[in-house]
Amino acid sequence: MQVVERAIAAVAGRQDNVVTLEQLIEAGLGRGAIAHRVRAQTMQRIHRTVYLVGAAPPTPVARARAAVLAVGTGAVLSHRSAAEQLGLLPETGGEVDVTIVGRNPGVHPGIRIHRPRALAPADVTTVRGIPVTSIARTICDLAASEPQEDVIRSFQEALYRRAVTPRALAAVLAREPTRKGAAIIRELIEDPRLTRSERERRLLRLIDQAQLPRPATNVRLHGHLVDVLWPEQRLIVEFDGWGAHGHRLAFEKDRKRDQILLAAGYRVIRVTDRQLLDEPLAVIARIAQALRG
């Protein structure tokens, strides 16, 4: 039995404590033993052929993985659920969205099935080993199923993280030009005020109101993409905060980039979300002073 337990623990450890019926049987556990563990609450049945080891509720990642495993071969996490796992939208705990092409997987309680005609390889990535629609595809899917404000929010978040480009969204539309929500995506691509993060839009409004020179945005400079640039004054504004960095490695990378730009003769001003929201006049005053200097 110890061999069986080790085999189950090895699979569960790789899959957020989620295991399939097939994996349990391959590990040496019979159907009767599985049913006994469910009754004893040492294992939970999440879907018809998918189980969770332990008595604790499944994490959001475990729920997502379980749904993809339940739908089976070719299943991909998509729409709102993909946006949540990709960090574009907050988690809601609702039904899990799964896309499947080429077959009808039947009804799965707790899972919202989407069946497009095709899903290009470029539209699929992985998160913690779970097949997930790409960021560009996810945003396009959101336009077909979620409120427009959520579509814009996810797009702006992806832009701010430099995780997507308008061109990537256009490529998804090129493959499916008549897809539901296409008009919303085209508006995002074509309207330059919506191709910048909300932070950039707020700062541009402040700059316009202060009648300062209009800067360039999202410019590649010395091998790096900078948020806001006045090339003649050699002044750069970068948006700062852990929400943009995501982790300490990215934070350190940004500091190294600042040093490279400073060495090249550029001045870098970093602006946090709190400053932009709570101290807009102070922010624009510092920028104005730097432009004069």
C-alpha positions in Angstrom: 0.0 0.0 0.0 2.9 2.3 0.6 3.9 2.0 -3.1 0.3 3.0 -4.0 0.4 6.0 -1.7 3.7 7.2 -3.0 2.5 6.9 -6.6 -0.6 8.9 -5.8 1.4 11.5 -3.8 3.8 11.9 -6.8 0.9 12.6 -9.2 -1.0 14.8 -6.8 2.2 16.8 -6.0 2.6 17.7 -9.7 -1.1 18.6 -10.2 -2.1 20.8 -7.2 -3.5 17.7 -5.4 -5.8 16.9 -8.4 -5.8 13.4 -9.8 -7.9 11.6 -12.4 -9.7 8.3 -12.0 -7.3 6.8 -14.6 -4.3 8.0 -12.7 -5.6 6.6 -9.5 -6.2 3.2 -11.1 -2.7 3.3 -12.7 -1.3 4.0 -9.2 -2.9 0.7 -8.0 -6.1 2.0 -6.3 -9.3 0.2 -7.1 -12.7 1.8 -7.6 -13.9 0.4 -4.2 -10.9 1.9 -2.5 -11.5 5.3 -4.2 -15.2 5.3 -3.1 -14.1 4.4 0.5 -11.7 7.4 0.5 -14.4 9.7 -0.7 -16.7 8.5 2.1 -13.9 8.9 4.6 -13.3 12.4 3.3 -9.6 11.8 2.6 -10.4 12.4 -1.1 -13.1 14.5 -2.8 -14.7 13.9 -6.2 -14.7 17.3 -8.0 -16.0 16.0 -11.4 -17.1 12.6 -12.6 -13.6 11.3 -13.3 -11.5 13.9 -11.3 -10.6 13.9 -7.6 -8.9 16.1 -5.1 -6.6 14.5 -2.5 -7.3 15.8 1.0 -10.3 17.4 2.7 -9.3 21.1 2.1 -11.3 23.0 -0.6 -9.6 23.2 -4.0 -7.5 26.2 -4.8 -8.4 28.3 -7.8 -5.6 26.7 -9.7 -6.8 23.2 -8.7 -10.3 24.0 -9.8 -9.0 25.2 -13.2 -6.8 22.1 -13.6 -9.6 19.8 -12.6 -12.0 21.3 -15.1 -9.5 20.8 -18.0 -8.8 17.2 -16.9 -12.5 16.5 -16.7 -13.2 17.7 -20.2 -10.2 15.6 -21.4 -7.8 15.5 -24.4 -7.6 18.8 -26.2 -9.3 20.9 -23.5 -7.9 24.4 -22.8 -8.8 26.8 -20.0 -10.3 29.9 -21.6 -12.4 33.1 -21.3 -12.9 34.5 -17.8 -11.1 31.5 -16.2 -8.0 32.0 -18.4 -8.0 35.7 -17.6 -8.0 35.0 -13.9 -5.2 32.5 -14.1 -3.2 34.8 -16.4 -3.6 37.6 -13.8 -5.7 39.9 -16.0 -8.9 39.8 -13.9 -9.7 39.1 -10.2 -10.9 35.6 -9.3 -14.7 35.2 -8.9 -15.0 31.5 -8.0 -17.7 30.9 -10.6 -18.0 28.2 -13.3 -14.7 27.3 -15.0 -14.5 28.1 -18.7 -13.0 25.4 -20.9 -12.6 25.4 -24.7 -12.7 22.2 -26.7 -12.5 21.8 -30.5 -13.7 18.9 -32.6 -15.9 16.9 -30.2 -18.8 17.3 -27.8 -17.6 16.5 -24.2 -21.1 16.4 -22.8 -22.4 18.1 -19.7 -20.0 18.8 -16.8 -21.6 20.6 -13.8 -19.5 23.6 -12.8 -17.8 23.8 -16.2 -18.9 26.2 -19.0 -17.9 24.6 -22.3 -17.0 26.6 -25.3 -16.7 24.9 -28.7 -15.2 27.1 -31.4 -14.6 25.8 -34.9 -10.8 26.0 -34.5 -8.1 27.0 -32.0 -4.7 27.8 -33.6 -1.6 26.5 -31.8 -0.5 30.2 -31.4 -3.6 30.8 -29.3 -2.6 28.3 -26.6 0.0 28.5 -23.9 0.5 26.9 -20.5 0.3 28.1 -16.9 1.7 25.7 -14.2 1.3 23.0 -16.8 -2.3 23.7 -17.5 -3.2 24.4 -21.2 -4.6 28.0 -21.3 -5.5 30.3 -24.1 -2.9 32.9 -24.9 -3.3 36.4 -23.5 -4.4 37.8 -26.9 -6.9 35.0 -27.5 -8.2 35.3 -23.9 -8.9 39.1 -24.4 -10.7 38.4 -27.6 -12.7 35.6 -26.0 -13.6 38.0 -23.1 -15.1 40.4 -25.7 -17.6 37.7 -26.6 -18.7 36.8 -23.1 -17.9 39.5 -20.5 -18.8 43.2 -19.9 -16.8 45.6 -22.1 -15.2 47.2 -19.0 -13.6 43.8 -18.1 -12.3 43.5 -21.7 -10.7 46.9 -21.5 -9.4 46.3 -18.0 -7.7 43.0 -19.0 -6.3 44.6 -22.2 -4.8 47.6 -20.2 -3.4 45.2 -17.6 -1.7 43.1 -20.3 -0.3 46.3 -22.0 1.0 47.6 -18.7 2.8 44.3 -18.1 4.0 44.4 -21.7 2.5 40.9 -22.2 0.5 41.7 -25.3 0.4 44.0 -28.3 -2.4 45.3 -30.5 -0.8 43.4 -33.3 -1.3 40.1 -31.4 -5.1 40.9 -31.0 -5.3 41.7 -34.7 -3.7 38.3 -35.5 -6.5 36.5 -33.6 -9.1 38.6 -35.4 -7.4 37.8 -38.8 -8.0 34.1 -38.1 -11.6 34.6 -37.0 -12.8 38.0 -38.5 -16.5 37.3 -37.7 -16.1 36.1 -34.2 -18.5 37.5 -31.5 -17.0 40.6 -29.9 -14.8 41.5 -32.9 -16.1 45.1 -33.0 -14.9 45.7 -29.4 -11.5 44.3 -30.1 -11.2 46.4 -33.3 -12.0 49.5 -31.2 -9.2 48.6 -28.7 -6.8 48.2 -31.6 -7.8 51.3 -33.6 -8.3 53.8 -30.7 -4.9 55.0 -29.6 -6.3 56.2 -26.3 -7.2 52.6 -25.5 -3.9 51.1 -26.5 -2.2 52.5 -23.4 -2.5 51.4 -19.8 -4.9 53.3 -17.6 -1.9 54.8 -15.9 -0.6 56.2 -19.2 -4.0 57.6 -20.0 -4.2 59.4 -16.6 -0.8 60.9 -17.1 -1.5 62.0 -20.6 -4.6 63.8 -19.4 -2.5 65.6 -16.7 0.1 66.6 -19.3 -2.6 68.0 -21.6 -4.2 69.9 -18.8 -0.9 71.4 -17.8 -0.2 72.3 -21.4 3.2 70.5 -21.3 4.8 69.1 -24.5 3.1 65.8 -25.5 5.5 62.8 -25.0 5.9 59.6 -26.9 4.7 56.4 -25.2 5.9 52.8 -25.3 9.2 53.7 -27.1 12.1 51.2 -27.5 15.3 52.9 -26.3 18.7 51.3 -25.9 17.1 47.8 -26.1 14.4 48.6 -23.5 10.7 49.6 -23.8 10.1 52.8 -21.8 6.6 54.0 -20.7 6.8 57.8 -21.5 9.6 59.7 -23.2 10.4 63.3 -24.1 13.4 62.7 -26.5 14.6 66.3 -26.8 14.7 66.8 -23.0 16.0 63.2 -22.5 13.4 62.7 -19.9 11.7 59.3 -19.1 8.7 58.6 -16.9 8.3 55.0 -15.8 5.3 53.6 -13.8 6.4 51.9 -10.7 4.8 49.3 -8.3 4.8 45.6 -7.5 1.6 45.2 -9.6 3.7 45.9 -12.7 6.8 44.0 -11.6 5.0 40.8 -10.4 8.1 39.5 -8.6 11.5 40.7 -7.2 13.4 39.5 -10.3 11.5 41.9 -12.5 11.9 44.7 -9.9 15.7 44.2 -10.0 15.6 44.1 -13.8 13.8 47.5 -13.9 16.5 49.0 -11.7 19.2 47.7 -14.0 17.4 49.2 -16.9 17.3 52.6 -15.1 21.0 52.5 -14.6 21.6 51.8 -18.3 19.4 54.7 -19.3 21.0 57.0 -16.8 24.4 56.1 -18.2 23.1 57.0 -21.6 22.3 60.5 -20.5 18.5 60.1 -19.8 16.8 61.2 -16.6 14.2 58.7 -15.2 11.3 59.6 -13.0 9.3 56.8 -11.5 5.6 57.3 -10.6 3.6 55.0 -8.4 -0.1 54.3 -8.7 -0.8 56.0 -5.4 1.0 59.1 -6.5 -0.8 59.2 -9.7 -4.2 58.8 -8.0 -3.7 60.8 -4.8 -1.0 63.3 -5.7 -1.6 64.1 -9.4 -0.6 67.8 -9.0 2.7 66.9 -7.3 3.4 64.4 -10.1 2.8 66.9 -12.9 4.8 69.6 -11.0 7.9 67.3 -10.8 7.6 66.5 -14.5 7.2 70.1 -15.4 10.3 71.0 -13.3 12.3 68.3 -15.0 11.2 69.4 -18.4 12.4 73.0 -17.6 15.6 71.7 -16.3 
